[in-house]
């Protein structure tokens, strides 16, 4: 193994939007494989909003140290193995980071799991990745939509929101998605068949929620926080469930972040607001993978993937999550 | 029946703190009792923070109309009955309002219930009233403290908080109460035996929570909102439950109310924040009355009552909830 291992390392903690300059491209030799370890070749890198937190500070996971390889989940092929649990050729997902090759002993902050045979590598990061699994557990376990419920989903054209919205639809709910721009809104109604879409860039979100969900929101799946969370809290049905999955509007400027001023509506509507981490549900991943895979095979669930080309594009691809340029799951294609 | 019926009617919607001038004292003849009705003599009036909302706007219940008798729960004696369900001499609780006498057909916005024989009238408003029942259902159903859990309660020397804190203690939790002033804090530790008390007027609440509950709050029972809610959200244990019972710090100035800027901690700690109304649990009131009564009889639950003397004092007694002058349940003694 004499190839080089390209790595994006964290150079500085971001102020505001993550910039390409916050990272540095480094070349290292591909590491030697010692007993009990295996080497993977990254094929696709997953872009996830939670990476913004990892760049800045300790949260549920420690911050990435300055000078360390940027943490990322990826889909990878095992190329050399001296580990009894992994064989050459296995397709695995794990937090292998922004690099061409990674050495692993099978442990780590995030579970490493083998993809079911026949699964395309990108699907391991979208449907079966952090975002798809978050959508599954958040919507079903916390949102728990019933047939006929009014369900509102923000960032509904994003990787988590689009899966969450479709799961609610599978459960028989009336689903309204919020997204930025006409292209995404059209995709929500025409491609994934939501009841309606709200363009937060050009429409009055509060007014449109009243029109589209006149009985209020039984479930609100929140990926964004900020004004849209407040708009949804203003229109809760009795016993509503607010699923706190993310707050992407606040990640680049926590100082300016406001809380929902009308959270007292949770009292007046006897409603629940609950946060979660997908890692809470690690033991139930097989159940989720089975359901999500079946729904996709049956054509009930569209898994939209937005591919950026080339290892060098990783920092720019990550930025797209915050500018809202991506449609569906943003990934980076590194190798075949 | 030739006596007069004194009534406090709502004269104006309050701006900020409710004032005596927002009400007007009126005298009316005591109403005649028609078939299917009964007449009660109010003995004690209950003062509840939720009355501030009723004065201003429609919430879970319609606002009190200008010129109408101020809505209040009270403990009353049936003095005349032409209703098959009530007999002269019965001691009942219901929303009979700020007046000496009230005519009822047994229906109404709030359930009317007869007190168990031997119950003192004030107990019907404290332990078995809105506040005691809110403490019971909020703490047990939403907070669900386990033995050894760290439980934080705000307005812990108030009518709801003091019962909620003691219920958590009965369940074996380590309970820390927050209250304003040395007298209340001393009462919390010496009289009702909480593990510790934090005086929010003179102490750094955030720092004291870290000291007193180093593993974080498994349960936070919130009666106040504002800065204290934010302090508690900053110190949640994993899978914490935040019980939203009230937000008294915001009731007099909703415009200035802020939301908890760090609500994203609900995600990072996989925590739940849930609001409720005691009326959600109407069917389970007998169970609550049995438990609360037994705990009080066994000496495990101290039911602290703060009595204002005389019908005329009702507006001032209500204000005491917002100035924090009351220790325990604020009621008004109207007649024996």
Interface residues (C-beta under 8 A of the other chain):
Chain A: X59 X60 X225 X230 X244 X245 X246 X247 X250 X257 X258 X259 X260 X261 X262 X263 X264 X265 X266 X267 X268 X269 X270 X271 X272 X273 X274 X275 X276 X277 X280
Chain B: X59 X60 X225 X230 X244 X245 X246 X247 X250 X257 X258 X259 X260 X261 X262 X263 X264 X265 X266 X267 X268 X269 X270 X271 X272 X273 X274 X275 X276 X277 X280
